[in-house]
Amino acid sequence: MAGSFNLLTLAVKNLKRRSLRTGILMVSIALFVSILVFGLSFVLSVGSSLKSAIDRLGADVLVVPPGCQADAEDVLLMNQKAESFYMSKDIIDKVKKVKGVGAVTWQTYLTTVAGVC
């Protein structure tokens, strides 16, 4: 049987007969796979970056002096200028003793002098 017929030989003959279509199809499939791999890696990278940024966001609780909550919200959320307020550093020891507190840090928020140079 010199001319045996099966599905594989039919497919190979068809690919050889229509070489331009086969080439375009192969390039299209390669481009599609490349875009798919790039898109998937991009999405995974963005997700990983967002997770690490969320993990580094900082405090779950912000402790401010009594009566200064609005000032702290204005400074942190709306980037508005606020009056200065101070707390003694011994409040850190009190906060550390609260049940469930894992870590305590203190920060000083400063604003620049508004002026025309």
C-alpha positions as CSV (number, residue, x, y, z in Angstrom):
1,M,0.0,0.0,0.0
2,A,2.1,2.8,-1.3
3,G,-0.7,5.3,-1.0
4,S,-2.1,4.5,2.5
5,F,-4.6,7.0,3.7
6,N,-5.0,8.2,7.2
7,L,-5.9,11.4,9.0
8,L,-2.3,12.4,9.7
9,T,-1.2,12.2,6.1
10,L,-4.3,14.2,5.0
11,A,-3.5,16.9,7.6
12,V,0.2,17.1,6.5
13,K,-0.7,17.3,2.8
14,N,-3.3,20.1,3.5
15,L,-0.7,22.1,5.5
16,K,1.8,21.8,2.7
17,R,-0.7,22.6,0.0
18,R,-1.8,25.8,1.7
19,S,1.5,27.1,3.0
20,L,0.5,30.8,3.2
21,R,-2.6,30.0,5.3
22,T,-0.6,27.7,7.5
23,G,2.1,30.3,8.1
24,I,-0.5,33.0,8.9
25,L,-2.3,30.6,11.3
26,M,0.9,29.7,13.0
27,V,1.9,33.3,13.5
28,S,-1.6,34.1,14.8
29,I,-1.5,31.3,17.3
30,A,2.0,32.3,18.5
31,L,0.9,35.9,18.9
32,F,-2.2,34.9,20.8
33,V,-0.2,32.7,23.2
34,S,2.3,35.4,23.7
35,I,-0.4,38.0,24.5
36,L,-2.1,35.5,26.8
37,V,1.1,34.7,28.7
38,F,2.0,38.4,28.9
39,G,-1.5,39.3,30.1
40,L,-1.5,36.6,32.8
41,S,1.9,37.5,34.1
42,F,0.9,41.2,34.2
43,V,-2.2,40.5,36.1
44,L,-0.3,38.2,38.6
45,S,2.4,40.9,39.0
46,V,-0.2,43.6,39.7
47,G,-2.0,41.4,42.2
48,S,1.3,40.6,44.0
49,S,2.2,44.3,44.0
50,L,-1.1,45.3,45.4
51,K,-0.9,42.7,48.1
52,S,2.5,43.8,49.2
53,A,1.4,47.4,49.2
54,I,-1.6,46.6,51.3
55,D,0.6,44.6,53.7
56,R,2.8,47.7,54.1
57,L,0.0,50.3,54.5
58,G,0.8,50.9,58.1
59,A,-1.3,51.3,61.1
60,D,-4.6,49.6,61.6
61,V,-5.4,52.1,64.4
62,L,-4.2,55.7,64.6
63,V,-4.1,57.2,68.1
64,V,-4.4,61.0,68.4
65,P,-5.0,63.3,71.3
66,P,-8.6,63.9,72.4
67,G,-10.4,66.5,70.3
68,C,-7.9,66.2,67.4
69,Q,-9.6,63.5,65.3
70,A,-10.9,65.9,62.7
71,D,-7.5,67.5,62.4
72,A,-5.8,64.1,61.9
73,E,-8.4,63.1,59.3
74,D,-7.9,66.4,57.4
75,V,-4.1,65.9,57.3
76,L,-4.2,62.2,56.4
77,L,-7.1,61.9,54.0
78,M,-7.5,65.3,52.4
79,N,-4.0,66.7,52.5
80,Q,-5.2,69.8,54.2
81,K,-3.3,72.0,56.5
82,A,-4.0,71.4,60.2
83,E,-3.0,72.8,63.5
84,S,-0.2,71.1,65.3
85,F,-1.0,68.7,68.0
86,Y,1.3,66.8,70.3
87,M,1.2,63.7,72.5
88,S,3.7,62.6,75.0
89,K,5.7,59.5,74.1
90,D,4.6,57.6,77.2
91,I,1.3,56.9,75.5
92,I,3.2,54.3,73.5
93,D,3.6,52.1,76.6
94,K,-0.1,52.3,77.3
95,V,-1.0,51.3,73.7
96,K,1.5,48.4,73.9
97,K,-0.4,47.0,76.9
98,V,-3.7,46.8,75.0
99,K,-4.7,43.2,74.3
100,G,-4.2,42.3,70.6
101,V,-1.7,45.0,69.8
102,G,1.2,43.4,67.8
103,A,3.4,46.4,67.2
104,V,3.5,50.1,68.1
105,T,5.3,52.9,66.3
106,W,5.1,56.6,66.6
107,Q,5.3,59.2,63.8
108,T,5.6,62.9,63.6
109,Y,3.6,64.6,60.9
110,L,4.9,67.9,59.8
111,T,3.8,70.4,57.2
112,T,5.9,72.8,55.3
113,V,5.7,76.5,55.8
114,A,3.3,78.0,53.2
115,G,5.1,80.9,51.6
116,V,5.9,82.4,48.2
117,C,9.5,82.1,47.2
